[in-house]
Amino acid sequence: MPATALSAIEARILGVLAEKEKTVPDTYPLSLNALVSGCNQKTSRDPVMEVSEAEALEAIDALKSSHFIIESSGSRVTRYGHNIARALSLPTPAVALLVTLILRGPQTVAELRANSERLYRFVDASSVEAFLDELAQRAEAPLVVLLPRAPGAREVRWAHLLCGEPQLPAASRSSQASEDSGLAERVAQLEQQVAALHETVARLLAQSAT
């Protein structure tokens, strides 16, 4: 994990390089032009971005200093490859999940399994959950987090932490605050009930002693 959180463009560049390594291996490592095109794809991207070549080069320089990117020279065109697995000490399945979260935003376990299939084929949902749990419990620094359940959603979603803590939608924050408030009220009610039971028991014991 880098000493500081990655910018959105830095994370997108890493995700694109890792994706293209698996999906278009004949053109990997990528030229700057191909990398920018991958960053600005309209499909399989959330959010959709408009990254300029200047912004990409600035992000590449930052990623090289953190050993996330390897630059290839010796041809007429400079090419770039990623070094995620070694930089973060991650196995291939974990890289696939992290990259899918970087490129497509927060997702459920089922969505992650389907969307990461071109990068790594998971046997079942439980294997996805196992790797997510490992990523969330890393001793060095967690790389993913389980988000609070969104209002009306049946399943919870996971998000990556390479860019810091994810920003929850206002509705989700409001729902979480409401749940916390409701829990506090229920705890207070239970405490009152327990106190009343103690008084009743004490009174009955006193009556039986006379």
C-alpha positions in Angstrom: 0.0 0.0 0.0 1.4 3.4 -0.9 2.2 5.8 1.9 -0.6 8.1 0.6 -3.8 7.3 -1.1 -3.8 7.2 -4.9 -5.7 9.7 -6.9 -8.7 8.6 -9.0 -6.6 8.9 -12.2 -3.7 6.9 -10.7 -6.1 4.1 -9.6 -7.8 4.1 -13.0 -4.4 3.8 -14.8 -3.4 0.8 -12.6 -6.8 -0.8 -13.2 -6.6 -0.4 -17.0 -3.0 -1.8 -17.2 -4.0 -4.9 -15.2 -7.2 -5.4 -17.2 -5.5 -5.0 -20.6 -2.7 -7.4 -19.6 -5.4 -10.2 -19.5 -7.8 -9.1 -22.1 -5.4 -7.8 -24.9 -2.1 -9.5 -24.1 -0.8 -8.9 -27.7 -0.7 -5.1 -27.1 0.5 -5.2 -23.5 2.5 -3.3 -22.1 0.4 -0.3 -23.3 1.5 2.8 -25.1 0.4 6.1 -23.6 -2.3 6.5 -26.3 -3.7 3.0 -25.6 -3.6 3.6 -21.9 -5.5 6.9 -22.1 -8.1 5.3 -24.4 -8.6 2.5 -21.8 -9.0 5.1 -19.0 -11.6 6.9 -21.0 -13.7 3.9 -22.1 -17.5 4.5 -21.9 -18.2 0.8 -21.1 -17.1 -1.3 -18.1 -16.1 1.9 -16.2 -17.7 3.5 -13.2 -17.3 6.4 -13.1 -16.7 7.3 -16.8 -13.6 9.6 -16.9 -12.0 12.0 -19.3 -8.2 11.7 -18.7 -5.8 13.8 -20.8 -2.4 12.6 -21.9 -0.8 15.3 -19.6 -2.8 14.0 -16.6 -1.9 10.4 -17.4 1.8 11.2 -17.6 1.7 13.0 -14.3 -0.1 10.0 -12.7 2.4 7.6 -14.3 5.3 9.5 -12.8 3.7 9.2 -9.3 3.0 5.5 -9.8 6.6 4.8 -10.9 7.9 6.4 -7.8 5.7 4.0 -5.8 6.9 1.0 -7.9 3.4 0.4 -9.2 4.3 0.9 -12.9 7.2 -0.5 -15.0 8.3 1.6 -18.0 9.5 -0.3 -21.1 12.1 1.4 -23.3 14.0 0.1 -26.4 11.2 0.7 -29.0 10.0 3.8 -30.7 7.1 4.0 -28.4 7.4 4.0 -24.6 5.1 1.4 -23.0 3.8 0.8 -19.5 3.0 -2.2 -17.4 1.7 -2.6 -13.9 3.4 -4.2 -10.9 0.3 -4.5 -8.6 0.9 -8.1 -7.5 4.5 -7.5 -6.4 4.0 -4.0 -5.0 1.1 -5.1 -2.8 2.1 -8.7 -2.3 -1.2 -10.1 -3.7 -2.1 -13.3 -5.4 -3.8 -13.2 -8.8 -7.4 -13.7 -7.6 -7.0 -10.8 -5.2 -5.6 -8.6 -7.9 -8.5 -9.5 -10.1 -11.1 -8.4 -7.5 -9.2 -5.2 -6.6 -8.9 -4.2 -10.3 -12.6 -4.9 -10.9 -13.5 -2.6 -8.0 -11.1 0.1 -9.3 -12.7 0.0 -12.8 -16.3 -0.6 -12.0 -16.9 0.9 -8.5 -18.6 -0.8 -5.5 -20.1 -4.1 -6.3 -21.8 -7.1 -4.6 -20.1 -10.5 -4.4 -22.2 -11.8 -7.3 -21.3 -8.8 -9.5 -17.6 -9.1 -8.7 -17.6 -12.8 -9.6 -19.2 -12.0 -13.0 -17.3 -8.9 -13.8 -13.9 -10.3 -12.9 -14.3 -13.4 -15.0 -12.0 -12.2 -17.8 -9.3 -11.6 -15.2 -9.7 -14.6 -13.1 -12.5 -17.3 -13.0 -13.7 -17.9 -9.4 -15.2 -21.3 -8.6 -18.0 -19.9 -6.6 -19.2 -16.9 -4.5 -17.6 -18.3 -1.3 -14.2 -18.1 -2.9 -14.8 -14.5 -3.9 -15.8 -13.8 -0.3 -12.7 -15.5 1.1 -10.4 -13.3 -1.0 -12.4 -10.2 -0.1 -12.1 -11.0 3.6 -8.3 -11.4 3.2 -8.1 -8.0 1.4 -10.2 -6.4 4.1 -8.1 -7.9 7.0 -4.6 -7.3 5.7 -2.1 -6.5 8.5 -0.3 -3.9 6.4 -3.4 -1.9 5.5 -6.9 -3.0 4.4 -7.5 -2.7 0.6 -11.2 -3.2 0.5 -14.2 -2.5 2.8 -17.7 -3.7 3.1 -20.1 -0.8 2.7 -23.3 -0.3 4.7 -26.3 -1.7 3.0 -27.9 0.9 0.7 -31.6 1.8 1.2 -33.7 -0.8 -0.6 -30.7 -3.0 -1.5 -30.9 -6.7 -0.9 -27.1 -7.3 -0.8 -24.2 -5.3 0.6 -21.4 -4.0 -1.7 -17.6 -3.9 -1.5 -15.4 -1.0 -2.4 -11.6 -0.6 -2.7 -9.5 1.6 -0.5 -6.6 2.6 -2.8 -8.0 6.1 -3.0 -8.9 6.3 0.7 -12.3 5.9 2.4 -15.1 5.7 -0.2 -17.6 8.5 -0.2 -21.0 7.1 0.6 -24.1 8.6 -1.1 -26.1 11.0 1.1 -29.0 8.5 1.2 -26.7 5.7 2.5 -25.2 8.0 5.2 -28.7 9.0 6.3 -29.8 5.4 6.4 -26.8 4.4 8.4 -27.4 7.2 10.9 -31.0 6.2 11.2 -30.0 2.6 11.9 -27.5 3.7 14.5 -30.2 5.9 16.1 -32.7 3.1 16.1 -30.1 0.7 17.6 -29.4 3.2 20.4 -33.1 3.5 21.2 -33.5 -0.3 21.4 -30.5 -0.6 23.7 -31.9 2.1 26.0 -35.3 0.3 26.1 -33.6 -3.0 26.9 -31.6 -1.3 29.7 -34.8 0.1 31.2 -36.5 -3.3 31.0 -33.5 -5.0 32.7 -33.5 -2.3 35.5 -37.2 -2.9 36.0 -36.7 -6.6 36.2 -34.0 -6.1 38.8 -36.3 -4.0 40.9 -39.1 -6.6 40.7 -36.7 -9.5 41.7 -35.4 -7.4 44.6 -38.9 -6.7 45.8 -40.0 -10.3 45.6 -36.9 -11.4 47.5 -37.6 -8.8 50.2 -41.2 -10.0 50.5 -40.2 -13.7 50.8 -37.7 -12.8 53.5 -40.4 -11.3 55.7 
